[in-house]
């Protein structure tokens, strides 16, 4: 289970959904002490999440040892600047460092390749300066030219990258609307780069903390052309020796379908408090295991060192904690959300086939009735074995900074659900127990989810059973993930007909983050992940226009308290309108072997976020 986090990455539609096919990840801190405590989370994490303790001090370690983890899929490329899948991101992340980074324990921004940036009084000019003496893994000095080269690549329209759109900012278009513009950048000197933003931008650190590409290695490929040169560069058939690294590791071998092996980067920029080179560990091995159940078996068979434990495996794994010498930690609520959603797109093929049904989906009273009919406590108890809590909005208690505990809730109440359906005018005219539309057709639809995710299938079974109790005939249809994606495909491409959006309802989820604006592609009405009706040229619904405005305001408001108010309003609107009907928030359960030092568990980064300073307690070498 790869847990290293690179906050500079943005998800494409496929990657964002594919990441959800597994058991999920961990990020963020908790705000609700009661919620965390009730779930059985470790007390030290509860204290940390409430600001009662600071990050534990690191201790010097010995050199040597191997850390073995897993990832679900083979990479499709080692070129992180064009990757769009979880397997590629996992494979490349050990090779990378960003300009600055968040401390995954404290959530504070801290220096990385660069010192923390200097910012002008108006918030529009940012200067990043590389630390002195930085080198790539091949010994070549790192300079501002590498940063400029990387930005040139990202903003080249011929390069197939998902980073480009996320690095643009909303600015007035002079016609009463807004347009997306990139920021400007220039080299100041050999170590410094200046960024000029068109407007103040609160998430600037997130988009400016890029991972630089080695110009001396990749420029030749880029000069061949962005589409034919750079995009295929560093493919999976590349010699690992050519994959120059700025991170703690260099790749030494890759065997497709089996494993990726990494060795120490001899020029990694981090050092311990005594000035010794990090990392302490000698090797990192990532075994490719596409099945979550097999990952559990490999961990219990002592083949791997870390495991993200599915809730339904918790008791099985917990029983072997002492005999297999590991610690299973409950890190509290994740930032992962799980939701039930309707297709609200009246231009979609199924809407044209049954417009009355889709008009019903677009009635907020119907969506609230469905929300009232979802027994979140039962799902948490029966499907997640009590290792989850009800979810009601786009932020979870894990987000210490922006979670709105007052988000409207439509708790389980079948009588209230029936009353709302009656208010709409739905009746069971033939006495078969199923309500009818005004045209006499039954209120009947299918609910899709991915069959590989047993937790989602379990949710769907409970939800569809309870919906029948209020006269709604919902049929659960689990599909394999690729088939599911083909049904909900919303990607608009040249020469491609308008996507069919061939679905009624769906159970899926999104991974979250600390910064709400990183979810803008979900919440902006024109966003590609605005799942219920994406790519709108202008907001279809008044509340969508409100959310568009709030996200624009939130991005340009630099006062943290005012930003919090803005994003609280966003959560309130989502709670009222129920475009995504949230179900549960799972706990983060991670097992780690007891043979490692400098382990600092956090709800934000899991147990390996600081792998660069972790060490094998049995290691004996004083130098690499």
C-alpha positions in Angstrom: 0.0 0.0 0.0 1.7 3.1 -1.2 1.0 6.1 1.0 3.4 8.7 -0.1 1.5 11.9 -1.0 2.4 14.4 -3.7 0.0 17.3 -3.3 0.9 18.8 -6.6 -1.0 16.2 -8.5 -4.5 16.7 -9.9 -6.9 13.9 -10.8 -8.2 13.3 -14.3 -11.8 11.9 -14.4 -10.6 8.4 -14.9 -7.9 8.6 -12.2 -10.2 10.2 -9.7 -12.7 7.3 -10.1 -10.1 4.6 -10.5 -8.6 5.6 -7.2 -12.0 4.7 -5.7 -12.0 1.1 -6.9 -9.8 0.1 -3.9 -10.2 0.6 -0.2 -9.3 4.3 -0.3 -6.6 6.4 1.2 -5.9 8.7 4.1 -5.5 12.5 4.2 -6.4 15.3 6.6 -7.0 15.8 10.3 -10.2 15.4 12.4 -12.2 18.2 13.9 -14.7 16.1 16.0 -13.1 14.6 19.1 -16.3 12.7 19.9 -16.6 11.2 16.5 -13.0 10.0 16.4 -13.2 8.7 20.0 -16.4 6.8 19.3 -14.9 5.1 16.3 -12.0 3.7 18.4 -9.3 5.8 16.9 -5.9 5.8 18.7 -5.9 8.3 21.6 -2.6 9.8 20.6 -4.1 10.6 17.2 -7.2 12.2 18.8 -4.9 14.4 20.9 -2.8 15.3 17.9 -5.9 16.2 15.8 -7.1 18.5 18.5 -3.8 20.4 18.8 -2.8 18.9 22.1 0.6 17.5 21.0 3.1 18.5 18.3 5.0 16.3 15.8 7.2 13.8 17.7 10.9 14.5 17.5 12.9 12.3 15.1 15.7 10.2 16.4 18.9 9.3 14.5 18.8 5.8 12.9 21.1 3.3 11.4 21.5 2.6 7.7 20.2 -0.5 6.0 17.1 -2.6 5.6 14.2 -2.9 3.1 10.7 -1.6 3.2 8.1 -3.6 1.2 4.7 -2.3 0.2 2.2 -3.0 -2.5 0.3 -1.1 -5.2 -2.8 -2.2 -7.0 -1.8 -1.9 -10.6 1.2 -1.6 -13.0 2.2 1.8 -14.1 1.4 3.0 -17.6 4.3 5.5 -17.5 7.0 6.8 -15.2 6.4 10.3 -16.6 4.5 11.9 -13.7 3.9 15.1 -15.8 1.6 13.2 -18.2 0.4 10.4 -16.0 -3.4 9.9 -15.5 -3.6 6.7 -13.4 -3.0 5.7 -9.9 -0.4 3.0 -10.8 1.8 5.5 -12.5 1.6 8.0 -9.7 2.4 5.4 -7.1 5.4 4.1 -9.2 6.8 7.6 -9.8 6.2 9.3 -6.4 9.4 7.9 -4.7 11.4 9.6 -7.4 10.0 13.1 -6.8 10.2 16.1 -4.5 8.1 19.3 -4.8 9.2 22.9 -4.4 7.5 23.1 -1.0 5.3 20.7 0.8 2.8 20.3 3.7 4.0 18.5 6.8 1.5 15.6 6.9 1.5 15.7 10.7 1.0 19.4 11.4 -0.5 20.4 8.1 1.9 23.4 8.0 3.6 24.3 4.8 7.4 23.7 5.0 10.4 24.1 2.7 11.4 21.2 0.4 13.5 21.8 -2.7 12.8 25.5 -2.1 12.7 27.7 0.9 9.2 29.0 1.7 8.3 31.6 -0.9 8.2 35.3 -0.4 4.8 36.9 -1.3 4.0 40.5 -2.3 1.6 42.5 -0.2 -1.1 42.2 -2.9 -0.7 38.4 -3.0 0.0 38.3 -6.7 3.8 37.9 -6.9 5.5 34.8 -5.5 9.2 34.1 -5.5 10.6 30.6 -5.0 14.3 30.1 -4.3 15.9 26.7 -4.6 18.1 25.6 -1.7 21.8 25.8 -2.2 23.7 22.8 -3.5 20.8 20.7 -4.8 21.6 17.9 -7.2 19.7 15.4 -9.2 20.4 11.7 -8.5 22.9 11.7 -11.4 24.9 14.4 -9.7 23.9 17.3 -12.1 23.0 20.5 -10.2 19.4 21.5 -10.0 18.6 25.0 -11.1 15.8 27.4 -11.9 16.1 26.3 -15.5 14.6 23.0 -14.5 11.5 24.8 -13.0 11.1 26.9 -16.1 11.4 23.9 -18.3 8.8 22.0 -16.4 6.3 24.9 -16.6 7.0 25.3 -20.3 6.1 21.6 -20.7 3.0 21.8 -18.6 1.6 24.8 -20.5 2.4 23.4 -23.9 -0.9 22.5 -25.4 0.7 19.6 -27.4 1.7 17.8 -24.2 -1.1 15.5 -22.8 -1.2 16.5 -19.2 -3.9 16.9 -16.6 -1.9 19.4 -14.7 -2.3 22.3 -17.1 -6.0 23.1 -16.5 -5.6 22.9 -12.7 -2.8 25.5 -12.9 -5.1 28.1 -14.4 -7.0 30.8 -12.5 -10.5 32.3 -13.0 -10.2 36.0 -14.1 -12.9 38.4 -15.3 -13.4 38.2 -19.1 -14.7 41.7 -19.5 -18.1 40.5 -20.5 -19.5 39.9 -17.0 -18.2 36.4 -16.9 -14.9 34.6 -16.2 -12.2 32.9 -18.1 -9.4 30.6 -17.2 -5.8 32.0 -17.4 -2.4 30.6 -16.6 -0.1 32.5 -14.3 3.1 34.1 -15.7 6.6 33.0 -14.6 10.2 34.0 -15.2 13.7 33.1 -14.1 15.3 35.6 -11.8 18.6 34.0 -11.3 20.2 30.5 -11.2 18.1 29.5 -8.2 15.1 31.8 -8.2 11.8 31.9 -10.1 9.1 34.5 -10.0 5.4 33.8 -10.4 2.9 36.5 -11.4 -0.7 35.7 -10.7 -3.5 37.6 -12.4 -5.5 37.9 -9.2 -4.8 37.0 -5.5 -5.2 33.2 -5.2 -5.4 31.5 -1.8 -4.5 28.0 -3.1 -1.4 29.4 -4.8 0.9 27.2 -2.8 -0.9 24.1 -4.0 -0.5 24.9 -7.7 2.9 26.5 -7.5 4.6 23.7 -5.5 5.3 21.8 -8.6 7.7 18.9 -9.1 10.5 20.0 -11.4 11.5 17.8 -14.3 15.3 17.3 -15.1 15.8 19.5 -18.1 19.2 18.0 -18.9 17.5 14.6 -19.4 14.1 15.3 -20.9 14.7 18.4 -23.0 15.8 16.4 -26.0 12.6 14.4 -26.0 10.6 17.6 -25.6 12.3 19.2 -28.6 11.0 16.3 -30.7 7.5 17.6 -30.0 5.2 17.6 -27.0 2.9 15.0 -28.4 5.5 12.7 -30.1 8.5 13.4 -27.9 7.7 14.4 -24.3 4.4 12.5 -23.8 5.9 9.1 -24.4 9.2 9.9 -22.6 10.0 7.8 -19.5 7.6 5.1 -20.6 7.4 1.8 -18.8 10.0 0.3 -21.1 12.6 3.0 -20.2 15.9 1.9 -18.6 15.5 2.7 -14.9 18.9 4.2 -14.9 17.6 7.1 -17.1 14.9 8.0 -14.6 16.7 10.8 -12.8 15.3 11.5 -9.3 14.8 14.4 -7.0 13.2 12.2 -4.3 14.6 9.8 -1.7 14.8 6.9 -4.1 16.0 5.9 -7.5 14.5 3.1 -9.5 16.7 0.0 -10.0 14.4 -2.4 -11.7 10.8 -3.0 -12.8 9.3 -6.4 -13.6 5.8 -5.9 -15.0 3.1 -7.6 -13.0 5.5 -8.4 -10.2 7.5 -5.6 -8.6 9.3 -2.3 -8.7 12.6 -2.0 -6.8 14.1 1.3 -5.6 17.5 2.1 -4.1 18.7 5.2 -2.2 19.2 8.4 -4.0 22.8 9.4 -3.1 22.1 13.1 -3.7 18.7 13.3 -1.8 18.5 16.8 -0.3 17.2 15.8 3.2 19.6 15.2 6.1 18.9 14.2 9.7 19.6 16.5 12.6 23.2 15.3 12.7 23.7 16.2 9.0 23.7 12.6 7.8 22.2 11.8 4.4 18.7 10.4 4.3 17.0 8.0 3.7 18.2 5.4 6.2 16.6 2.5 4.5 18.6 0.8 1.7 15.8 -0.4 -0.5 12.1 0.1 -1.2 10.2 -2.7 -2.9 6.7 -2.3 -4.3 4.9 -5.5 -5.1 2.1 -5.2 -7.7 -0.9 -6.9 -6.2 -4.2 -6.1 -8.0 -6.5 -7.7 -5.5 -7.1 -6.2 -2.1 -7.7 -9.7 -0.5 -4.4 -10.9 -1.8 -2.7 -7.8 -0.3 -4.1 -8.8 3.1 -2.8 -12.4 2.7 0.6 -11.2 1.7 0.8 -8.9 4.7 -0.3 -11.7 7.1 2.2 -14.0 5.4 5.0 -11.5 6.3 5.7 -10.7 2.6 5.0 -6.9 3.1 5.4 -4.3 5.8 2.3 -2.2 5.6 -1.4 -2.8 4.8 -4.4 -0.6 4.4 -7.0 -2.8 6.2 -10.5 -3.0 4.7 -13.1 -2.7 7.4 -14.5 -6.1 6.8 -11.0 -7.6 7.4 -10.4 -5.7 10.6 -11.1 -8.5 13.1 -9.1 -11.1 11.0 -6.1 -8.8 10.9 -6.4 -7.6 14.5 -6.3 -11.2 15.9 -2.8 -11.7 14.5 -1.3 -8.4 15.7 0.8 -9.9 18.4 1.8 -13.2 16.7 2.9 -11.4 13.5 4.6 -8.5 15.3 2.7 -5.5 13.8 0.5 -2.7 15.1 -2.9 -2.1 13.6 -3.8 1.6 14.0 -7.2 3.3 13.6 -6.2 6.8 12.4 -9.7 8.2 12.7 -12.0 9.3 9.9 -10.5 9.6 6.4 -11.2 12.4 4.0 -12.8 9.9 1.7 -16.5 10.4 0.9 -18.9 7.8 -0.3 -22.1 9.0 -2.0 -25.3 8.0 -3.8 -26.0 10.3 -6.8 -28.6 10.8 -9.5 -28.0 11.7 -13.1 -29.6 15.1 -13.4 -28.6 15.7 -17.0 -31.7 16.2 -19.0 -29.7 16.0 -22.3 -28.5 12.5 -21.5 -29.8 9.5 -23.4 -31.7 7.9 -20.5 -33.3 11.3 -19.7 -34.6 11.5 -23.3 -36.0 7.9 -23.0 -37.8 8.7 -19.7 -38.1 12.5 -19.1 -40.6 12.1 -16.3 -38.2 10.1 -14.2 -35.4 12.5 -14.8 -37.6 15.5 -13.9 -38.2 13.6 -10.6 -34.5 13.3 -10.1 -34.2 17.0 -10.5 -36.8 17.7 -7.8 -34.8 18.4 -4.6 -37.7 17.0 -2.5 -37.2 13.6 -4.2 -33.4 13.7 -3.4 -34.1 14.7 0.2 -36.6 11.8 0.4 -34.0 9.4 -0.8 -31.5 10.8 1.7 -34.1 10.3 4.5 -34.4 6.6 3.3 -30.7 5.8 3.6 -29.9 4.2 6.9 -26.3 5.4 7.4 -26.0 3.9 10.8 -26.9 0.5 9.5 -24.4 0.8 6.7 -21.7 1.8 9.1 -22.6 -1.0 11.5 -23.2 -3.9 9.1 -21.0 -3.1 6.1 -18.1 -1.3 7.7 -18.2 -3.4 11.0 -18.7 -0.2 13.0 -15.5 1.4 11.6 -17.2 4.3 9.9 -19.6 7.0 10.8 -22.5 8.7 8.9 -21.5 11.2 6.2 -23.6 14.2 5.2 -21.4 16.5 3.2 -18.4 17.0 0.9 -16.0 17.6 3.8 -15.5 15.0 6.6 -14.5 15.5 10.3 -11.0 14.7 9.1 -10.7 18.3 7.7 -9.8 20.3 10.8 -9.7 23.5 8.8 -12.9 23.5 6.7 -15.4 20.8 8.0 -18.8 22.3 8.7 -20.5 20.3 11.4 -23.7 22.2 10.8 -24.2 20.9 7.2 -27.9 20.1 6.8 -28.7 16.5 7.5 -31.6 14.3 6.3 -31.3 11.5 8.8 -32.9 8.1 8.4 -36.7 8.6 8.7 -39.0 6.6 6.4 -42.0 8.6 7.5 -40.4 11.9 6.4 -39.3 10.3 3.2 -42.9 9.2 2.4 -44.3 12.6 3.3 -41.9 14.3 0.8 -42.9 11.8 -1.9 -46.6 12.5 -1.2 -45.9 16.2 -1.4 -44.5 15.7 -4.9 -47.7 13.9 -5.8 -46.4 10.4 -6.2 -49.0 7.7 -5.6 -49.2 3.9 -5.7 -52.2 3.7 -8.1 -52.3 0.0 -8.6 -51.4 -1.2 -5.1 -48.3 -3.0 -6.1 -46.2 -1.2 -3.5 -44.3 1.0 -6.1 -45.1 4.6 -6.7 -46.0 5.8 -10.2 -45.1 8.9 -12.2 -47.7 11.2 -13.6 -47.5 9.1 -16.9 -48.3 5.9 -15.0 -44.8 4.5 -15.2 -43.3 3.2 -12.0 -40.6 5.1 -10.1 -38.0 2.6 -11.1 -34.3 3.0 -11.9 -31.0 1.2 -11.7 -28.1 1.9 -9.3 -24.6 1.3 -10.6 -21.5 0.7 -8.6 -18.2 -1.1 -9.1 -18.3 -4.8 -8.3 -14.7 -5.0 -7.1 -15.6 -2.8 -4.1 -17.5 -5.0 -1.7 -18.2 -2.1 0.7 -20.0 -0.2 -2.1 -22.0 -3.3 -3.1 -22.9 -3.7 0.6 -24.1 -0.1 0.7 -26.1 -0.6 -2.4 -27.9 -3.7 -1.1 -29.0 -1.9 2.1 -30.0 1.3 0.2 -32.1 -0.4 -2.5 -33.8 -2.6 0.1 -34.8 0.4 2.1 -36.0 2.4 -0.9 -38.5 -0.3 -1.7 -40.1 0.4 1.8 -41.0 3.9 0.5 -42.3 2.7 -2.9 -39.2 3.3 -4.9 -38.0 0.4 -7.1 -34.2 0.7 -7.3 -32.2 -2.2 -8.7 -28.5 -2.6 -7.8 -26.3 -3.3 -10.8 -22.7 -4.0 -9.9 -20.4 -3.7 -12.9 -16.6 -4.2 -13.3 -14.9 -0.9 -13.1 -14.1 -0.4 -16.8 -17.7 -1.1 -17.7 -18.8 1.3 -15.1 -16.6 4.0 -16.4 -17.9 3.5 -20.0 -21.4 4.1 -18.7 -20.6 7.3 -16.8 -18.0 8.5 -19.2 -18.3 12.3 -19.4 -15.1 13.1 -21.3 -15.7 15.5 -24.2 -13.1 15.0 -27.0 -12.7 16.4 -30.5 -14.9 14.5 -33.0 -16.6 12.6 -30.2 -20.4 12.8 -30.1 -22.0 14.2 -26.9 -21.4 11.5 -24.2 -24.4 9.3 -23.4 -24.2 9.6 -19.6 -25.9 6.2 -19.6 -26.9 5.9 -16.0 -29.7 6.6 -13.6 -28.0 6.5 -10.2 -24.6 5.5 -8.9 -22.7 4.7 -5.7 -19.1 6.0 -5.8 -16.9 8.2 -3.8 -14.1 10.8 -4.0 -10.9 11.2 -2.1 -10.4 14.6 -0.5 -7.7 16.9 0.6 -6.9 19.7 2.9 -7.7 22.5 0.4 -11.4 22.6 -0.7 -10.5 24.4 -3.9 -8.7 21.3 -5.1 -12.2 19.8 -5.6 -13.2 22.6 -8.0 -13.5 20.3 -11.0 -16.3 18.5 -9.0 -18.1 21.6 -7.9 -17.8 24.1 -10.7 -20.7 23.7 -13.1 -18.3 23.5 -16.0 -16.1 21.0 -14.3 -15.3 17.6 -15.9 -16.1 15.8 -12.6 -19.4 17.7 -12.0 -20.8 14.2 -12.2 -24.5 14.9 -12.2 -24.2 17.2 -15.2 -20.7 18.2 -16.2 -19.3 20.7 -18.8 -22.2 23.2 -18.4 -21.6 26.4 -20.5 -23.5 28.3 -17.8 -25.0 27.0 -14.5 -28.2 25.1 -15.1 -29.5 25.6 -11.6 -29.4 28.7 -9.3 -27.6 26.8 -6.5 -24.9 25.7 -9.0 -24.4 29.4 -9.8 -24.1 30.1 -6.1 -21.4 27.4 -5.7 -19.5 28.7 -8.8 -19.4 32.1 -7.1 -18.4 30.7 -3.7 -15.5 28.8 -5.2 -14.3 31.8 -7.1 -14.5 33.9 -3.9 -12.9 31.2 -1.8 -9.9 31.0 -4.2 -9.3 34.8 -4.1 -9.9 35.4 -0.4 -6.7 35.3 1.5 -8.2 35.7 5.0 -8.4 32.2 6.5 -11.5 32.9 8.6 -13.4 34.5 5.7 -12.4 31.5 3.5 -13.8 29.2 6.2 -17.1 31.0 6.1 -17.2 30.8 2.3 -16.6 27.0 2.3 -19.1 26.5 5.1 -21.7 28.1 2.9 -20.8 25.8 0.0 -21.3 22.8 2.3 -24.6 24.2 3.5 -25.9 24.5 -0.1 -24.7 20.9 -1.0 -26.5 19.7 2.1 -29.7 21.5 1.2 -29.7 20.5 -2.5 -28.3 16.9 -2.2 -26.6 16.6 -5.6 -24.5 14.0 -4.0 -26.3 12.1 -1.2 -23.5 11.3 1.2 -23.6 8.0 3.0 -20.6 7.1 5.3 -17.1 8.2 6.2 -14.8 5.2 6.8 -12.0 5.1 9.4 -8.5 4.8 8.2 -7.1 1.4 9.3 -3.4 0.8 8.7 -1.2 -2.1 9.9 2.6 -1.6 10.1 5.4 -3.9 11.2 6.9 -3.1 14.5 10.5 -3.1 13.2 10.7 0.5 12.1 11.7 3.6 13.9 10.6 7.3 13.5 7.0 6.1 12.8 4.7 9.1 13.2 1.1 8.0 12.4 -1.2 10.8 11.2 -4.7 10.9 9.8 -3.3 13.1 7.1 -0.4 11.0 5.9 -1.0 7.5 7.3 2.1 5.8 8.7 4.7 6.2 5.9 4.4 9.9 5.0 7.9 10.4 6.5 9.4 7.2 5.0 12.6 9.2 4.2 13.5 9.2 7.9 12.1 5.8 8.9 14.7 3.2 9.8 14.9 -0.6 10.4 15.4 -1.1 14.2 17.7 -4.0 13.3 20.0 -2.0 11.0 23.6 -1.7 12.1 25.5 0.5 9.6 26.6 4.0 10.6 26.9 5.1 7.0 25.1 4.3 3.7 
